[in-house]
């Protein structure tokens, strides 16, 4: 798999059940530090809310995830939020659901439905995008071989991340993971070129 689905920007949704109000926020993230930052920010912003529950999924392999009930009965908040992330096959995403208690208890099944519905509402308002899993390759070569390298770049269409021209030329290219073996094989044929592993 060299592509994955995520969302392009912040999306919001709301759900109301028996006067309890659930505010959902879905946002793109790439690190656990970002997750912590957003959770702290939303907890502070909605300090008067009863609960600030969340779930996230990170990485194109979708192996780094967590669900947090923030004081709700175990499995009634974070899990249904994570369930929405999974059923939409998304990653690099955080969904926070803030609950304002309306005075009437919803019971565990009511909570599960409410958190799931709030998360689904935020995702329904989100723009889902597909991103590719890219890899970088860095290498050094002598200036006379610039044309050979640039021909490969033109034909294989990697993104040029960095390039430098000193005594030797240096370059870092980024390309979709499944295209990397072909790009490397072609670069290996350029005389004097050596990879900067």
C-alpha positions in Angstrom: 0.0 0.0 0.0 1.5 3.3 -1.0 -1.5 5.5 -0.5 -3.8 6.4 2.3 -6.9 8.5 3.0 -7.0 11.4 5.4 -8.9 14.7 5.7 -7.7 18.0 4.2 -8.7 20.4 7.1 -10.7 20.8 10.2 -14.3 19.7 10.0 -17.0 20.0 12.7 -20.3 18.3 13.5 -22.9 18.4 16.3 -25.3 15.9 17.7 -28.0 16.5 20.4 -29.6 13.7 22.5 -31.9 14.3 25.5 -30.5 17.9 25.9 -26.9 16.6 26.0 -24.9 18.4 23.3 -22.0 16.7 21.5 -19.6 18.9 19.5 -17.3 16.9 17.2 -14.0 18.2 15.6 -12.1 16.2 13.1 -8.6 17.4 12.2 -5.6 16.2 10.2 -2.6 15.3 12.4 0.7 13.5 11.8 2.3 13.1 15.3 1.3 12.2 18.9 2.6 15.6 20.0 0.1 17.3 17.7 -2.7 15.1 19.1 -1.7 16.1 22.7 -1.5 19.8 21.7 -5.1 19.7 20.2 -6.6 17.7 23.0 -5.1 20.2 25.6 -6.3 23.2 23.4 -9.9 21.9 23.1 -10.1 20.8 26.8 -9.1 24.4 27.7 -11.4 26.0 25.1 -14.4 23.9 26.3 -13.4 23.9 30.0 -17.0 24.0 31.1 -17.9 20.8 29.2 -18.4 17.5 31.1 -16.2 15.4 28.9 -13.6 15.9 26.1 -13.2 12.4 24.5 -11.1 11.6 21.5 -9.6 9.0 19.2 -6.8 9.2 16.7 -5.1 7.1 14.0 -1.6 7.8 12.7 0.7 6.4 10.0 -0.1 5.0 6.5 0.0 1.5 8.0 -2.7 2.5 10.5 -1.0 0.8 13.4 -0.7 3.8 15.8 -4.0 4.6 17.4 -5.7 5.4 20.7 -9.2 5.9 22.0 -9.9 8.0 25.2 -13.2 8.0 27.1 -12.2 10.9 29.4 -14.4 9.8 32.3 -17.3 8.4 30.3 -18.0 4.7 31.0 -15.3 2.5 29.5 -15.8 1.9 25.7 -18.7 4.3 25.3 -16.9 7.3 23.8 -13.4 6.8 22.4 -14.2 3.4 20.8 -17.2 4.6 18.8 -15.2 7.6 17.6 -12.3 5.3 16.6 -14.9 3.1 14.9 -15.9 6.0 12.6 -12.2 6.5 11.7 -11.9 2.8 10.9 -15.1 2.5 8.9 -14.0 5.4 6.7 -10.4 3.8 6.5 -8.8 7.1 7.5 -5.4 7.8 9.1 -3.4 10.8 10.3 -6.6 12.1 11.9 -7.8 13.1 15.3 -11.5 13.4 16.3 -12.4 15.2 19.5 -15.9 15.0 20.8 -16.9 17.5 23.6 -20.0 16.7 25.6 -22.2 19.1 27.4 -24.4 17.1 29.8 -28.1 17.9 29.5 -29.2 16.5 32.9 -30.6 13.2 31.6 -28.4 10.1 31.6 -28.2 8.4 28.2 -27.0 5.0 29.4 -24.1 3.1 27.8 -25.9 2.3 24.6 -27.1 5.9 24.3 -23.6 7.2 24.8 -22.2 4.9 22.2 -24.8 6.0 19.6 -24.3 9.7 20.5 -20.5 9.7 20.2 -20.6 7.6 17.0 -23.2 10.0 15.5 -21.2 13.1 16.5 -18.0 11.7 15.0 -19.9 10.6 11.8 -21.3 14.1 11.5 -17.9 15.7 11.6 -16.6 13.3 9.0 -19.6 13.9 6.8 -18.5 17.6 6.7 -14.8 16.7 6.0 -13.1 16.6 2.7 -11.4 13.2 2.4 -8.3 13.2 0.3 -5.9 10.5 -0.8 -2.2 10.9 -0.2 0.7 8.8 -1.4 3.4 7.2 0.7 6.6 8.8 -0.6 10.3 7.9 -0.1 13.4 10.1 -0.5 16.6 9.2 -2.2 19.8 11.4 -1.8 22.9 11.1 -4.0 26.1 12.8 -5.1 27.4 12.9 -8.7 30.0 14.8 -10.7 28.8 17.8 -12.7 29.4 16.4 -16.2 26.6 13.8 -15.5 24.0 16.5 -14.7 22.2 15.9 -18.1 21.9 12.2 -17.4 20.4 12.8 -14.0 18.0 15.5 -15.2 16.8 13.3 -18.0 15.9 10.6 -15.4 14.2 13.3 -13.3 12.2 14.6 -16.3 11.1 11.1 -17.3 10.3 9.6 -13.8 8.9 12.9 -12.4 10.0 12.7 -8.8 9.8 15.9 -6.7 13.2 17.6 -6.2 13.5 18.2 -2.5 17.0 19.7 -2.4 19.8 20.2 -4.9 23.3 21.7 -4.4 26.2 22.4 -6.8 29.5 22.5 -5.1 32.6 20.5 -6.0 30.1 17.7 -6.6 26.4 17.9 -7.2 24.0 16.7 -4.6 20.3 16.0 -4.9 17.4 14.6 -2.9 14.4 13.3 -4.8 11.0 12.3 -3.4 8.8 9.8 -5.2 5.8 7.5 -4.6 7.0 4.4 -2.8 6.2 1.9 -5.5 8.1 4.0 -8.1 11.3 4.1 -6.0 12.9 0.8 -7.2 12.7 1.9 -10.9 14.1 5.4 -10.1 17.0 4.0 -8.0 17.8 1.4 -10.7 18.0 4.1 -13.4 20.2 6.4 -11.1 22.5 3.5 -10.4 23.4 3.4 -14.1 24.7 7.0 -14.0 28.5 7.0 -13.8 30.2 8.4 -10.6 26.8 8.7 -8.9 26.8 7.4 -5.4 23.9 7.2 -2.9 24.1 9.2 0.3 22.5 6.6 2.6 
